[in-house]
Amino acid sequence: MFNSLSQFGITRRAFTNKICELFLVNPRDFTTDPYHRIDDKPFGGGSGMIMKAKPLELAINKAIQQQKALAVEKSLKIFLSPQGKPVNQDLINSLSEQKGIVFVCGRYEGVDERFIEQNIDMELSVGDIVVSGGELPAMLIIDAIMRQLPGVLNDEESALTDSFMNGLLDYPHYTTPRDYNGSSVPDVLLSGNHKQINEWRLQQSLWRTYKRRPELLQKRTLTKIESGLLEEMINKSEKINK
């Protein structure tokens, strides 16, 4: 599953250039029975199977040792879980400062709670959804973290202007051709006036956030200029809708 990170796209280039390292550890390698079982029935009954604590503990210790060999003094141990703290861009920015992270990807009905209590530093959730395992959420978070590392993107400014980096959604983007199915590129983007272009982009970010994710604006103190730009868009919208 992790080939999508290590063998394709921006993340592949980051691994190839040794900007970061990826180690994969299989808990089944730390079992003692002939069938390499890492799960069993839940105490108290119920549906599904529960991942055992011991194989996971041995696996996470192996991962920590691999990171120590790369001079990581303390690894941050994260368990991907629907019960975890919701991931946002501020958290991603913070995680990008970590020297080493171990992601524990659960499967089946769940993981023995004692393993989580004794080994995990942080539980994270990528949304109010349930997927078959923690691998996809882990890859999503890893990709987001790697975008913040120096040298990963060809243009580092690209990450700085992504949605959420300044508390706003991203502005609309356009490329060739100028006209597409009767719709034209906004004139301001063809003007060559970078001050006006930047102002337009800021206004569009504010307006898009106001319409789609208004709760983000409640967490952000707008400057006088930002308030004026947003108010202008609100007034325009009200006139059109009358």
C-alpha positions as CSV (number, residue, x, y, z in Angstrom):
1,M,0.0,0.0,0.0
2,F,2.8,2.4,0.8
3,N,4.3,2.1,-2.7
4,S,2.0,5.0,-3.6
5,L,4.2,7.2,-1.3
6,S,7.6,5.7,-1.9
7,Q,7.4,5.1,-5.7
8,F,5.3,8.0,-7.1
9,G,5.1,11.7,-7.3
10,I,6.5,14.4,-4.9
11,T,7.0,12.0,-2.0
12,R,9.0,9.5,-4.1
13,R,11.4,12.3,-5.0
14,A,11.7,13.2,-1.3
15,F,12.6,9.7,-0.4
16,T,15.0,9.3,-3.3
17,N,16.8,12.5,-2.3
18,K,17.0,11.3,1.3
19,I,15.1,14.3,2.6
20,C,13.2,11.7,4.8
21,E,13.2,8.0,5.3
22,L,10.3,5.5,5.4
23,F,10.5,2.2,7.2
24,L,7.7,-0.4,7.2
25,V,7.3,-2.9,10.1
26,N,4.9,-5.8,9.9
27,P,3.5,-6.9,13.3
28,R,3.1,-10.4,12.0
29,D,6.8,-10.7,12.0
30,F,6.7,-10.6,15.8
31,T,4.2,-13.5,16.5
32,T,5.2,-16.9,17.7
33,D,2.3,-19.1,16.5
34,P,2.5,-21.0,13.1
35,Y,-0.3,-18.8,11.6
36,H,1.3,-15.5,12.6
37,R,-2.0,-14.3,14.2
38,I,-2.1,-10.8,15.5
39,D,-5.7,-10.7,16.5
40,D,-8.2,-12.6,18.8
41,K,-11.8,-12.4,20.0
42,P,-12.7,-9.5,22.2
43,F,-13.3,-10.2,26.0
44,G,-16.9,-9.6,26.8
45,G,-18.1,-10.7,23.4
46,G,-19.0,-8.7,20.4
47,S,-18.4,-8.6,16.7
48,G,-15.0,-8.5,15.0
49,M,-11.5,-9.3,16.1
50,I,-9.1,-7.2,18.3
51,M,-5.4,-6.7,17.5
52,K,-3.1,-8.1,20.3
53,A,-0.9,-5.8,22.3
54,K,2.3,-7.8,22.3
55,P,3.0,-8.0,18.5
56,L,2.2,-4.3,18.2
57,E,4.5,-3.4,21.1
58,L,7.4,-5.4,19.6
59,A,6.8,-3.9,16.2
60,I,6.7,-0.3,17.5
61,N,9.9,-1.0,19.4
62,K,11.6,-2.2,16.2
63,A,10.5,1.0,14.5
64,I,11.9,3.1,17.3
65,Q,15.2,1.3,17.1
66,Q,15.3,2.0,13.3
67,Q,14.8,5.7,14.0
68,K,17.4,5.8,16.7
69,A,19.9,4.4,14.2
70,L,19.3,7.7,12.3
71,A,20.0,9.8,15.4
72,V,16.3,10.3,16.4
73,E,16.5,10.7,20.1
74,K,12.7,10.4,20.8
75,S,10.1,9.1,18.3
76,L,6.5,10.4,18.4
77,K,4.2,7.5,18.4
78,I,0.8,8.1,16.7
79,F,-2.1,5.7,16.5
80,L,-4.6,6.4,13.7
81,S,-8.1,6.1,15.1
82,P,-11.7,7.4,14.6
83,Q,-11.5,8.4,18.3
84,G,-8.4,10.5,17.8
85,K,-7.9,14.2,17.6
86,P,-9.0,15.7,14.3
87,V,-6.1,16.5,12.0
88,N,-5.8,20.1,10.7
89,Q,-3.0,22.2,9.0
90,D,-1.7,23.6,12.3
91,L,-1.2,20.1,13.6
92,I,0.5,19.1,10.4
93,N,2.9,22.1,10.6
94,S,3.7,21.0,14.1
95,L,4.3,17.4,13.2
96,S,6.7,18.5,10.4
97,E,9.1,19.7,13.1
98,Q,9.4,16.2,14.5
99,K,12.6,14.3,13.8
100,G,10.9,10.9,13.8
101,I,7.3,9.6,13.9
102,V,6.0,6.1,14.2
103,F,2.5,5.6,12.8
104,V,0.6,2.6,14.1
105,C,-2.0,1.4,11.6
106,G,-4.8,-0.6,13.2
107,R,-7.0,-3.2,11.5
108,Y,-10.1,-5.3,12.3
109,E,-12.5,-4.1,15.0
110,G,-9.8,-2.3,17.1
111,V,-6.6,-2.6,19.1
112,D,-6.2,-3.8,22.7
113,E,-6.6,-0.6,24.7
114,R,-3.6,-1.5,27.0
115,F,-1.3,-1.2,24.0
116,I,-2.6,2.3,23.3
117,E,-2.3,3.3,27.0
118,Q,1.2,2.1,27.4
119,N,2.8,2.9,24.0
120,I,1.0,5.7,22.2
121,D,1.7,9.5,22.5
122,M,-1.2,10.7,20.3
123,E,-4.3,9.4,18.6
124,L,-5.3,11.1,15.3
125,S,-8.3,11.0,13.1
126,V,-8.5,12.3,9.5
127,G,-12.3,12.7,9.7
128,D,-15.6,11.4,11.0
129,I,-15.4,8.3,8.9
130,V,-14.4,4.7,9.4
131,V,-12.0,3.0,6.9
132,S,-10.7,-0.5,6.8
133,G,-7.3,0.3,8.4
134,G,-5.0,3.1,9.4
135,E,-2.7,2.8,6.4
136,L,-4.6,5.3,4.2
137,P,-4.9,7.9,7.0
138,A,-1.2,7.5,7.8
139,M,-0.2,8.0,4.2
140,L,-2.4,11.1,4.0
141,I,-0.8,12.6,7.0
142,I,2.7,11.6,5.9
143,D,2.1,13.3,2.5
144,A,0.8,16.5,4.2
145,I,3.9,16.6,6.5
146,M,6.4,16.1,3.7
147,R,5.0,19.0,1.8
148,Q,6.2,21.2,4.6
149,L,9.8,19.9,4.6
150,P,12.5,22.1,2.9
151,G,13.4,20.7,-0.5
152,V,10.4,18.5,-1.1
153,L,8.5,20.8,-3.4
154,N,10.1,22.4,-6.4
155,D,8.6,25.7,-5.4
156,E,8.5,26.0,-1.6
157,E,6.1,29.0,-1.8
158,S,3.5,26.6,-3.2
159,A,3.0,25.0,0.3
160,L,2.8,28.4,1.9
161,T,-0.2,29.4,-0.3
162,D,-2.1,26.1,0.2
163,S,-5.5,26.1,1.8
164,F,-5.5,26.5,5.6
165,M,-1.9,27.7,5.8
166,N,-3.1,31.3,6.6
167,G,-6.4,30.1,8.1
168,L,-8.3,30.6,4.7
169,L,-9.3,28.4,1.8
170,D,-7.2,28.7,-1.3
171,Y,-8.2,31.1,-4.1
172,P,-9.4,30.0,-7.6
173,H,-6.7,29.1,-10.1
174,Y,-6.7,29.4,-13.9
175,T,-4.5,28.3,-16.8
176,T,-4.7,28.2,-20.6
177,P,-6.8,28.6,-22.6
178,R,-8.2,32.0,-21.7
179,D,-11.7,31.0,-22.8
180,Y,-13.1,27.6,-21.9
181,N,-16.7,26.6,-22.7
182,G,-17.8,30.2,-22.7
183,S,-16.0,31.1,-19.5
184,S,-13.1,33.5,-19.4
185,V,-10.2,34.0,-17.1
186,P,-10.8,37.0,-14.7
187,D,-9.3,40.2,-16.3
188,V,-7.3,41.0,-13.2
189,L,-5.1,37.9,-13.7
190,L,-4.2,39.1,-17.2
191,S,-3.4,42.7,-16.1
192,G,0.2,42.1,-15.0
193,N,-0.5,44.3,-11.9
194,H,0.7,42.0,-9.1
195,K,-0.6,44.2,-6.4
196,Q,-4.1,44.0,-7.8
197,I,-3.7,40.3,-8.4
198,N,-2.6,39.6,-4.8
199,E,-5.5,41.7,-3.6
200,W,-8.0,39.8,-5.8
201,R,-6.6,36.4,-4.6
202,L,-6.9,37.4,-1.0
203,Q,-10.5,38.6,-1.5
204,Q,-11.4,35.3,-3.3
205,S,-9.8,33.3,-0.4
206,L,-11.9,35.3,2.1
207,W,-15.1,34.9,0.1
208,R,-14.6,31.2,-0.5
209,T,-13.9,30.6,3.2
210,Y,-17.0,32.7,4.1
211,K,-19.2,30.7,1.9
212,R,-17.8,27.2,2.4
213,R,-16.1,27.1,5.8
214,P,-17.4,30.1,7.8
215,E,-16.2,28.5,11.1
216,L,-12.6,29.1,9.9
217,L,-13.2,32.9,9.9
218,Q,-14.5,32.7,13.5
219,K,-11.0,31.5,14.5
220,R,-9.2,34.2,12.7
221,T,-8.9,37.9,13.4
222,L,-9.3,39.8,10.1
223,T,-7.2,42.8,9.4
224,K,-8.9,46.1,8.4
225,I,-8.0,45.4,4.7
226,E,-9.4,41.8,4.9
227,S,-12.6,43.0,6.5
228,G,-13.1,45.6,3.8
229,L,-12.4,43.1,1.0
230,L,-14.9,40.5,2.4
231,E,-17.5,43.2,3.0
232,E,-17.2,44.2,-0.6
233,M,-17.9,40.7,-1.8
234,I,-20.9,40.3,0.6
235,N,-22.4,43.5,-0.7
236,K,-22.0,42.4,-4.3
237,S,-23.6,39.1,-3.6
238,E,-26.6,40.7,-1.9
239,K,-27.1,43.0,-4.9
240,I,-27.0,40.1,-7.3
241,N,-29.5,38.1,-5.2
242,K,-32.0,40.9,-4.9
